[in-house]
Structures are given as structure tokens and as C-alpha cells.
Amino acid sequence: MDVSLERRIEILEENMAQLRDVPVRLSAVESQIVQLRAEMQTGFSALRGQNDETRREMARLNDETRREMVRLNEETQREMVRLNDETRRELTRLNDETNAYLRVLHEDVISRTALLQEGRPTAFRKNERKRKRR
């Protein structure tokens, strides 16, 4: 209160001089906010566009992957049928080969048995025939 009226007016004028710049500065901040808002909208729109593009690309890749999986599945099935047929033919060939070998062995056993029978006494062969008839 000891300050003179004149000094108080000077202080008030100094404060007012500082406040004079506030509206200009507020306008600058407001325009920056508006500009930032516009840039953010543009950025978000671009992101949405990229998101849509990413979704379309993912759908395309999903369809492509599905088609490739179907193709590979069909190819695998054909290969399995081919291998099954090949295995069946090989097993049939081996079975035929084994049967032929068994026939040879059987015939060999029969001929050896016949040879052994020839070396036995006659009486023994007659008894053997009687047993077979029963």
C-alpha cells in the first residue's frame, strides 16, 4: 500500500503489455490444434485404408494357401494310391515266388520219400499200403 498510485499504474501497464500477446499466442495454439487434428484424421484414414488393404491381402493369401493345401492333399493321395498299387504288385510277385519255391521243395520231399520207399523191404511197403487204406 505504500506504493504510489503512479507506480501501481506502471505495474498494471507492464502486466497488460505481457497479456496483450496472449490472444495471438492462443490463436497460434488453436491453429496448431486444428492442423494436428486434420493430420491425425488423415493418418487414421490412411491406417484404415492400410488395414483394409491388409485384410484383403490376408484373405487372398488364405485362399491361395487353401488351394495349395488342396493341391498337395490330392497329390499325396495319388502318390499313396501309386505306392499301394506298387506294394501290392510286389507282394503278389513275392507270394508267387514263394509258392513256386514251396512247390519245388514239396516235389523234392516227395521224390526223396519215394527214393527212401524204394530202399525199404517189400513187406514193409505192403504194411504201409494197408495202413494207408484204412
ABEGO torsion letter per residue (X at the ends): XABBAAAAAAAAAAAAAAAAAAAAAAAAAAAAAAAAAAAAAAAAAAAAAAAAAAAAAAAAAAAAAAAAAAAAAAAAAAAAAAAAAAAAAAAAAAAAAAAAAAAAAAAAAAAAAAAAAAABBAAAAAAAAAAAAX
